[in-house]
Amino acid sequence: MRLVVAAVGRWKAGPERALFEHYAGRITLPFDLKEVEEKKRLKPAPLKKSEAGLLLAQAPKDAVIVALDGKGKALSSTQFAKQLGHWRDDGARHVVFMIGGAEGLDEEVSKRARLVLSLGPMTWPHMLVRALLAEQVYRAQCILSGHPYHRG
């Protein structure tokens, strides 16, 4: 199973990137980051729609899409691990996590998603969400393999 983070925006050097790379480097499954960016200056609604198209283009036809959205479902780390395990065991070839830009995700992404996932009710910087997601994927890997990293 290949895991992909499709995210709006481009990295700059900084602690968020270092933290993402720290956890991404520990994940044993293929784990990729695909960044997309709308170059035109658009108003919020057309911008979200354009970004949705760019994000969805990163997902193969057979991909399980997970939309990260504060209005989504909050899962415990164990529940998240079980969900990834189910997709793996069911033969999912690709799981694509989609992170929107400053305006959030267009509802087209949420409609296509198998899971709309919330990292909690607080608003997080979009670059930090990448790092938080990478840590939770690593934690899920540890839970599924019985590694002692997760003590929750």
KAFEN-V283373 format. One record per pair of residues at least 6 apart in sequence whose C-alpha atoms are under 7 Angstrom apart, sorted by the first residue. I is the first residue (numbers start at 1). J is the second residue. If there is no record, write none. Layout:
BEGIN
I & J
I & J
END
This chain:
BEGIN
1 & 29
1 & 88
1 & 92
1 & 93
1 & 94
2 & 29
2 & 30
2 & 31
2 & 93
2 & 94
2 & 95
3 & 30
3 & 31
3 & 32
3 & 94
3 & 95
3 & 96
4 & 31
4 & 32
4 & 33
4 & 95
4 & 96
4 & 97
5 & 32
5 & 33
5 & 34
5 & 96
5 & 97
5 & 98
6 & 33
6 & 34
6 & 35
6 & 55
6 & 58
6 & 96
6 & 97
6 & 98
6 & 99
7 & 34
7 & 35
7 & 36
7 & 55
7 & 98
7 & 99
7 & 100
8 & 35
8 & 36
8 & 37
8 & 99
8 & 100
8 & 101
9 & 35
9 & 36
9 & 37
9 & 101
10 & 35
11 & 17
16 & 127
16 & 128
16 & 131
19 & 131
20 & 130
20 & 131
20 & 134
23 & 134
23 & 135
23 & 138
24 & 31
24 & 134
26 & 138
27 & 138
36 & 54
36 & 55
38 & 50
38 & 51
44 & 103
48 & 103
48 & 104
48 & 105
48 & 106
49 & 106
52 & 105
52 & 106
52 & 108
52 & 109
55 & 98
59 & 96
63 & 93
63 & 94
63 & 95
63 & 96
64 & 94
64 & 95
64 & 96
64 & 114
65 & 95
65 & 96
65 & 97
65 & 112
65 & 113
65 & 114
65 & 115
66 & 96
66 & 97
66 & 98
66 & 113
66 & 114
66 & 115
66 & 116
66 & 117
67 & 97
67 & 98
67 & 99
67 & 109
67 & 110
67 & 113
67 & 115
67 & 116
67 & 117
68 & 97
68 & 98
68 & 99
68 & 116
68 & 117
68 & 118
69 & 116
69 & 117
69 & 118
70 & 118
70 & 119
70 & 120
70 & 121
71 & 118
72 & 116
72 & 117
72 & 118
73 & 116
73 & 117
73 & 118
74 & 117
74 & 118
74 & 119
74 & 120
77 & 136
77 & 140
80 & 140
81 & 140
81 & 141
81 & 143
81 & 144
101 & 126
110 & 116
139 & 150
142 & 149
142 & 150
143 & 150
END
